Amino acid sequence: MILNKDTIKYSPLTAEYFPQVITLANHVHGEGYLDNKKLIEWTNKGIINDVNCSFVALLNDQVVGFRSTYSANNWKIDQWCSPDLWQVERQKCCYFKCNTVDEKYRGVGIGKQLLQLAIKAAELQGAQAGISHLWKQSPKNSAVSYFSKCGGKLVKSHPGKWNEESKQGYNCILCGHDCHCEAAEMIIHFES
């Protein structure tokens, strides 16, 4: 099958897609990365005034990608964030929590389209920028490369960001239960 913009359909992330999203996330990121409780929490953090910032990419009703995004001022800024370097008020920054595309469908623009949909929804909610932590150890550093091509700028690198999660059940596909992967904190400033 030839993939094009008409082959892949996009929809807000809702409960009907949760089982497929969890399966895809755990396959790509490692067992224990996502479960129903976490996904409910993630999705709820992205909905304000009936505007949902999280989306799925569908091929014949099968989830082949998803983007989870938290609404501005609806997420916790922690030690892995550098708001003094963002050049925008922290209350005006959404958080791009997770972008995942099935390996078989990478490189055709699904991740970029999911990000663009999330940005449009976040702007409707009042966001002016979006922060994310990108996995620097992704194959060929593709996560940082993709985000950079979409306008993302490096803010700061954070070694060991996912270490605590790995000790609580997340099984990193590279490090196992003692993850030492590095996160690139990046920002995209929205144009409108």
N, C-alpha and C positions, 0 to 999 in steps of 0.2 A: 504494500500500500504506500502511495506517495503522500507524504504529509504536506499540507499547506495550511494557510490561515483559515480555510473553510473546513478542513478536516477536524481540527481541534476546536472544541467548544469550551467556553469558560463560564463558570457559575460561582456565586458566593459559596463559601464553605459552610455547609449546614450539617446537621446530625446524620442525614441520610448517607453522607460520604465518609463519616468517621471510620468505619471498619477498614475501608480501602486506604484511607490516609494513614492510619496507624500501621497497617501492613507495609505500605511503601516506605514510610519513615524508618521503621525498624530494619527493613531490608537494606536501605541506603546508608543509614547512620549507625546502625548497630542495635542489637536487642536491648530493650529497656529504655530506648531513647524516648518513646512516646507510648502513652496508654490513654484510655478513654477519659480518665479523670484529668490528666494534663491537657488533653485536646479540648475538653469542655472549657477549662480555665483559659487556655490560649484564645479560643474563639470568642468567648465572652469579653475578653479584654479588647477586642477589635470592633465591638459593636457599640455605636452611640447614635441615638435618634434614628434607629432603624437603618443606619448605614453600616454595612459590614466591610471591613478592610481586608478580610481573608478570602482567598479564592482557590478553586480547583480547576485543573485542566482535564478535560474529558475526551477520550477517544472511544467512540461507540459505548458510551455510558460507563467506561472504565476510567478510574483516576490514574492519570499518567504523570501528574504533577500537582503540587499545591504550594501556596504561599500563606503563611500565618503572620498576621501583622497586628500589633497592639496600637490602639488609638493613642494620640497625644495625651499626655497627662493621665494615662490609665495604666502605667507600668512603673516599676520601681527602678530608680537610678541607683546602681550599686557600685562597688569598688572597681568594677570593670568598665565603668563609664567615665568620660572626661568632659563633662558639660562646659567647663571653662574654655574648651578648645572648639566648641561646636559653631560659634558665631551666629547663634540663634537662641532665643529663650528656650530653656528646657521644657516648658509647658507647651511649646509649639512643635515638639519633635515626637513623631510616632516611632515605633520600634518594629523593625522588620525581624521578626523572631526566627522564622524558618522558611527556606525556599528549597524545595526538593522536586527533582524531575527524574523519572525512571530512566535508567542508563540507556535503554533502547531508543529513547526519544530526545536525547540531549543534542544540542547544536542546531535546532530548528527554530529557536526563538520562543519556546514555551516559557522559560524562566523570565525572559525580558517582558513578555506580555503579562505574566502574573504580577511582576513588579509594577508595570505601568498601571494596571488595574488597581493595585493597592495604593499607589500614589494618588490616583484620581479620587478614590474613596476617602483617603486620609485628608486630602485637601478640602473635600466637602465637609469634613469634620473640623476644619480649621488648622490643620497642621501646615507648617512651612518647611519642614525638613524631616528626614527619616534617618535613624541610626540603626546600625546592624553590627553584629560580630560575625565575621566571615572566617571559615575554617581554612587556615593557611596550608594545612597538609592535604587538602583535597587534591585529587589527581591533577598533576601539572598546575597546581594552585589555581584551578579553574574557577573556584568560588570568588576569589579576589579579582581575578581577571574579568569575569562576567560583570560583577558589581561595578568595577572601574569603567567598563565600556558603557554602563548605564548612567554614568555621571558620578559615581561614588568616589570620594576622596578619603585617603587614609588619615585617621585622627591619631591613633596610637596602637601599638602592638601589645598584646597581653598573653605572655606565656602561662600555660597551666589553667586557663579559664575554666575548662570543663573537668578539672581534676576531682573536685568535690562531688559532682554528679556521677562520675565514674565509680566513686567509692560507695555510692548509694544505689547502685544497680545498673547504671548505664554501662554497656560493654562497647567501648570504642572499637571500631573495626581495625584500627591500627595499634592501639595501646592496651586494649582490654580494659580491666577494671582499675587501671592506674594511668589515666589519660594525661599526657603532657603535651597535647597539641596546642598550637598557638592560635590565638584569635586576633584578627585585624579589626579593630574598631573603625568603622567607616561611616561617612555621612553623605547623604544626597540632599542638596538644597533644591526645593521645588521652585519652578520658574514662575508659576502664576500667583 
